[in-house]
C-alpha cells in the first residue's frame, strides 16, 4: 500500500479522512503536529497556511509515496498556487472533501485542484464513507498488481 501525506488548510478534513481511511470512528480532534500512522501522515493545516511552516511539508513529503492535496467542497477560495504539483517529485493527487455538505461545490473544487496540476482527483465524505473505497483502492493499486 502506498504511504500518503495529507495536506490542506485547517478544517478541510485531513484528520477526519485519516480516521475514515484507518477504519476508525470519526472523532474531531485538532491536529497539533505531524502525526505519522502506518501509511498516513496527517499534517496540521497551519503548515499549509503559513509560509514559515510550509517548508516542513516539503520535507515530510519525501517520507510518502503520494501527496494528497485536500480541498473542501465548501471552500470559497483555493489555498494552492497553480502548477504547485511540479514542485514535488512524488505523485500528487487531489482530494475533494466534505462532498456531503449542503453547500458543497465539487465542480469548483475539482477545477481548482486541476489548476494545481493534479491529474487524479477523488471525491470523499469521511462522514458518510462515500468515495473512501475508491481512494483506498488507489492506494492499494501496486500491492494488488503484484499479487
ZINOR-V280377 format. One record per helix or strand of 3 or more residues. SS is the DSSP state (a for helix, b for strand). FROM is the first residue (numbers start at 0). TO is the last residue. Records with the same first field share a line. If there is no record, write none. Layout:
SS = FROM-TO / FROM-TO
//
This chain:
b = 3-6 / 39-41 / 65-71 / 90-96 / 120-122
a = 13-20 / 44-48 / 50-60 / 83-86 / 105-115 / 131-145
//
